């Protein structure tokens, strides 16, 4: 392994650890506020950092695909909304594993929309990934928990977002792409929180909730959430700039292991045998799909 690849691997390991810490902080914050509000604080921090970056170095881009840019932002926002809700409701490792199914869905969407070949290994990975999802959800489609279908939709939303980025890179500065996601991820929760002030529905608690003014230690968690999320994104970007996507994508699954450890420290129970097997299958699926990428 040459120095560049080794450096990329180190960056991705650190990013994965930061993403796991971000999830742990979000889980702690969810004890005193809704997951919708947590999404707001996670994004508003990033908006200011991206705007500062653009101020210091203006955007350099062609532009011309605003509808796709908005679509990417909406898909990413919805995926994040469901992801943070799951973090508040189920063990951290399970929520992280559901989010990692995005690799499966992005491979399918890339095949359908950008004619990217999957090959035998890629299709095998997709098949194994869906078997893993069945293990995660208990093989009973008629009795899916809310967190099960939200976890799957999180993977679908993230998969759509990642696939759209491949096209957007031709037209927009990467900071503009990230900003579209973070702006929608800031305004969207505000709208949902305003609606939640006047409308409550227990079945839709992942969409509507009232705003709670943070107090005491909440502010420390909010700052930690913004820092871990932002630097995780930075180091993940550095990792992908150092080595092939297949190698970096493989290492990114280490965040599930970190999440299991942090989750247990926060009081999560160990995954059951069936859930553990589902996690392993989804990781194997991601490895197979990632191995075809250059």
C-alpha positions in Angstrom: 0.0 0.0 0.0 1.6 3.3 -1.1 1.7 6.4 1.1 -1.2 8.1 -0.7 -3.5 5.2 -0.2 -2.4 4.8 3.4 -3.1 8.4 4.0 -6.5 8.1 2.5 -7.2 5.1 4.7 -6.3 7.0 7.8 -8.5 10.0 6.8 -11.4 7.6 6.2 -10.9 5.9 9.5 -10.9 9.2 11.3 -14.0 10.4 9.4 -15.8 7.2 10.3 -15.0 7.7 13.9 -16.2 11.3 13.7 -19.5 10.2 12.0 -20.0 7.7 14.8 -19.4 10.4 17.4 -21.9 12.6 15.5 -24.5 9.9 15.8 -23.8 9.5 19.5 -24.1 13.2 20.2 -27.3 13.3 18.1 -28.7 10.4 20.3 -27.9 12.4 23.5 -29.5 15.5 22.1 -32.6 13.6 21.2 -33.3 13.1 24.9 -34.2 16.8 25.2 -35.4 17.8 21.8 -36.9 16.2 18.7 -34.8 14.6 15.9 -36.1 17.4 13.6 -34.6 20.0 15.7 -31.3 18.1 15.9 -31.3 18.0 12.1 -31.7 21.8 12.1 -28.7 22.4 14.4 -26.6 19.8 12.5 -27.1 21.8 9.2 -27.1 25.4 10.4 -23.6 25.1 11.6 -22.4 23.8 8.2 -24.2 26.6 6.3 -22.2 29.3 8.0 -18.9 27.4 7.4 -19.7 26.9 3.7 -20.7 30.5 3.2 -17.5 31.6 4.9 -15.6 29.4 2.5 -17.4 30.9 -0.5 -16.7 34.4 0.8 -13.0 33.7 1.0 -12.9 31.9 -2.3 -15.9 32.6 -4.7 -17.6 29.7 -6.5 -16.2 28.6 -9.9 -18.9 26.7 -11.8 -21.0 26.5 -15.0 -24.4 26.1 -13.4 -27.6 25.5 -15.3 -29.2 22.6 -13.4 -31.0 24.2 -10.5 -33.8 21.7 -10.4 -31.3 18.8 -10.0 -29.5 20.8 -7.3 -32.8 21.3 -5.4 -33.6 17.6 -5.9 -30.2 16.6 -4.4 -30.8 18.8 -1.4 -34.3 17.5 -0.8 -33.2 13.8 -1.1 -30.3 14.4 1.3 -32.5 16.3 3.7 -35.2 13.6 3.8 -32.6 10.9 4.3 -31.0 12.8 7.1 -34.4 13.4 8.7 -35.2 9.7 8.8 -31.6 8.8 9.9 -31.7 11.1 12.9 -35.1 9.9 13.9 -33.9 6.3 13.9 -30.9 7.3 16.0 -33.3 8.6 18.6 -35.3 5.4 18.6 -33.1 2.4 18.0 -29.5 1.3 18.8 -26.9 3.6 17.1 -25.3 0.7 15.2 -28.7 -0.3 13.6 -29.4 3.2 12.5 -25.9 3.5 11.0 -26.4 0.2 9.2 -29.7 1.3 7.6 -28.0 4.5 6.4 -25.2 2.4 4.8 -27.7 0.7 2.5 -27.4 3.8 0.4 -24.5 2.0 -1.3 -26.9 -0.6 -2.6 -29.5 1.9 -3.8 -26.9 4.3 -5.3 -25.6 1.3 -7.4 -29.1 0.5 -8.6 -29.9 4.2 -9.4 -26.5 4.6 -11.2 -27.4 1.6 -13.3 -30.9 3.0 -14.1 -30.2 6.7 -14.6 -26.5 7.0 -15.6 -26.0 3.7 -17.3 -23.2 2.6 -15.0 -22.5 -1.1 -15.4 -22.8 -3.2 -12.3 -21.3 -6.5 -13.4 -21.8 -9.9 -11.7 -20.0 -8.8 -8.5 -22.1 -5.7 -8.2 -25.5 -7.5 -8.7 -24.4 -10.1 -6.2 -23.7 -7.3 -3.7 -27.2 -5.8 -4.3 -28.8 -9.2 -3.8 -26.9 -9.9 -0.6 -27.7 -6.4 0.6 -31.4 -7.0 0.3 -31.1 -10.3 2.2 -29.3 -8.3 4.9 -32.2 -5.8 5.0 -34.6 -8.8 5.4 -32.6 -9.9 8.5 -32.6 -6.4 9.9 -36.4 -6.1 9.5 -37.3 -9.6 10.8 -38.5 -11.1 7.5 -42.0 -9.8 8.0 -43.1 -7.1 5.6 -46.6 -7.0 7.2 -45.2 -6.0 10.6 -42.5 -3.6 9.8 -41.6 -1.2 12.6 -41.7 2.5 11.8 -37.9 2.6 12.2 -37.6 -0.3 9.6 -39.3 1.5 6.7 -37.7 4.8 7.7 -34.3 3.2 7.7 -34.9 1.7 4.2 -36.2 5.1 3.0 -33.1 6.7 4.5 -31.0 4.5 2.3 -33.1 5.2 -0.8 -32.9 9.0 -0.2 -29.2 9.0 0.4 -28.7 6.7 -2.7 -30.6 9.2 -4.9 -28.6 12.1 -3.4 -25.2 10.4 -4.1 -26.3 9.5 -7.6 -27.4 13.0 -8.5 -24.0 14.3 -7.3 -22.3 12.5 -10.2 -24.2 14.7 -12.7 -24.1 17.9 -10.6 -20.3 17.8 -10.4 -20.2 18.7 -14.1 -22.0 21.9 -13.5 -21.4 23.1 -9.9 -18.7 23.7 -7.4 -18.7 21.0 -4.7 -19.4 23.7 -2.1 -22.6 24.7 -4.0 -23.8 21.1 -3.9 -23.2 20.8 -0.2 -24.7 24.2 0.5 -27.9 23.2 -1.4 -28.3 20.2 1.0 -27.5 22.2 4.1 -29.7 25.1 3.3 -32.7 22.8 2.6 -31.7 20.9 5.7 -31.9 24.1 7.7 -35.1 25.7 6.2 -36.9 22.4 6.0 -36.8 21.6 9.8 -37.8 25.2 10.6 -41.0 24.8 8.5 -41.7 21.4 10.1 -41.1 22.8 13.6 -43.5 25.7 12.9 -46.2 23.3 11.7 -45.5 21.0 14.7 -46.3 23.9 17.0 -50.0 23.7 15.8 -50.3 20.1 14.7 -49.3 16.9 16.5 -49.6 13.4 15.3 -47.8 10.6 17.1 -47.6 8.5 13.9 -45.8 11.4 12.2 -43.5 12.4 15.0 -40.5 12.0 12.6 -42.0 14.9 10.6 -43.7 17.3 13.0 -42.6 18.4 16.5 -42.6 21.7 18.4 -39.4 23.7 18.9 -37.7 23.3 22.3 -35.3 26.0 23.5 -31.9 24.3 24.3 -30.7 24.7 27.8 -27.6 23.9 29.8 -25.5 21.1 28.4 -27.6 21.0 25.2 -25.5 23.8 23.8 -22.3 21.8 24.3 -23.9 18.9 22.5 -25.0 21.2 19.7 -21.5 22.6 19.2 -20.1 19.1 19.3 -22.6 18.0 16.7 -21.7 20.7 14.3 -17.9 20.2 14.8 -18.0 16.4 14.4 -20.4 16.5 11.4 -18.3 19.2 9.6 -14.9 17.6 10.2 -16.2 14.2 9.3 -17.3 15.6 5.9 -13.9 17.3 5.5 -11.8 14.2 6.2 -14.1 12.0 4.1 -13.5 14.3 1.2 -9.8 14.2 1.8 -9.9 10.4 1.9 -11.6 10.2 -1.5 -9.1 12.6 -3.0 -6.2 10.3 -1.9 -7.3 6.8 -3.0 -9.8 4.9 -5.1 -13.5 5.0 -4.1 -13.5 1.2 -3.8 -10.8 1.2 -1.1 -12.2 4.2 0.8 -15.8 2.9 0.6 -14.6 -0.3 2.1 -13.0 1.4 5.0 -16.0 3.6 5.6 -17.9 0.6 7.0 -15.7 0.8 10.1 -18.2 3.4 11.4 -20.6 0.6 12.2 -18.0 -1.0 14.5 -17.4 2.4 16.1 -21.2 2.9 16.5 -21.6 -0.4 18.2 -19.0 0.5 20.8 -20.3 4.1 21.3 -23.9 2.8 21.4 -23.1 0.3 24.2 -21.4 3.1 26.1 -24.7 5.1 25.8 -26.8 2.1 27.0 -27.6 0.3 23.8 -27.9 -3.4 24.0 -25.8 -5.7 21.9 -27.3 -6.5 18.5 -29.2 -9.8 18.4 -27.8 -12.7 16.3 -30.2 -11.9 13.5 -29.5 -8.2 13.5 -25.8 -9.0 13.6 -26.1 -11.3 10.6 -28.0 -8.6 8.8 -25.3 -6.0 9.6 -22.6 -8.4 8.3 -24.6 -9.0 5.0 -25.1 -5.3 4.4 -21.4 -4.7 5.0 -20.4 -7.5 2.6 -22.9 -6.1 0.1 -21.2 -2.7 0.3 -17.8 -4.2 -0.1 -18.9 -6.1 -3.2 -20.5 -3.0 -4.8 -17.7 -0.7 -3.8 -15.0 -3.0 -5.2 -16.2 -2.3 -8.7 -15.7 1.4 -8.4 -12.6 3.2 -9.5 
